[in-house]
Amino acid sequence: MGLNYTIDCLHCGTHTEFRSSTNRRTMMVDVRHLTDNIDTECAIRCPVCRSRLNTSSDDFLRQVKIEVEA
């Protein structure tokens, strides 16, 4: 089981995928219920343009998609 995520930066438009393994059996996880737990104090940045992804919980959820391997 692994955690994969995709960043679609709203600032530069870059699509970046991070995969913990090559297993293609993944399922999307609805993380909207986690909005109270998203840290907005420490910056999470786009790996390309270094723009901040988590200025708010809503900004983070629009730009980051999380998958869990089955």
C-alpha positions in Angstrom: 0.0 0.0 0.0 1.4 3.4 -0.9 0.4 7.0 -1.2 0.5 8.7 -4.6 -0.4 12.3 -5.3 -0.7 14.7 -8.2 -0.1 18.4 -8.2 -1.8 20.6 -10.7 -0.3 24.1 -9.9 -2.7 26.9 -10.6 0.2 29.4 -10.8 2.4 27.8 -13.5 0.0 25.1 -14.8 2.5 22.3 -14.3 1.2 18.7 -13.8 3.5 16.7 -11.5 2.9 13.2 -10.3 4.6 11.5 -7.3 4.3 7.7 -7.1 5.5 5.5 -4.3 5.5 2.5 -6.5 4.6 1.4 -10.1 1.4 -0.4 -9.0 -1.4 0.9 -11.3 -4.3 -0.3 -9.1 -5.1 2.9 -7.3 -8.3 4.5 -6.0 -9.0 8.2 -5.5 -9.5 9.3 -2.0 -12.0 12.1 -1.1 -9.9 14.4 1.2 -12.5 17.2 1.6 -13.3 15.9 5.1 -9.7 16.6 6.0 -9.8 20.3 5.4 -9.5 21.1 9.1 -6.2 19.1 9.2 -4.5 20.8 6.3 -1.6 22.9 7.6 -1.6 26.4 6.2 1.2 27.7 8.5 4.1 25.7 6.9 4.4 26.3 3.1 3.8 23.4 0.7 5.3 24.5 -2.6 5.0 23.5 -6.3 8.3 21.7 -7.2 8.6 23.7 -10.4 7.7 27.3 -9.7 7.9 27.2 -5.9 4.5 28.8 -5.6 2.7 28.1 -2.4 0.0 25.4 -2.7 -1.6 25.7 0.7 -2.5 29.4 1.2 -5.9 28.0 2.2 -7.4 24.5 2.5 -9.5 25.2 -0.6 -6.5 26.1 -2.6 -4.7 22.9 -1.5 -7.7 20.7 -2.4 -8.0 22.3 -5.9 -4.3 21.7 -6.7 -3.4 18.3 -5.0 -5.1 15.0 -5.7 -4.3 12.1 -3.5 -4.5 8.3 -4.4 -4.1 5.3 -2.2 -2.8 2.0 -3.7 -5.2 -0.9 -3.3 
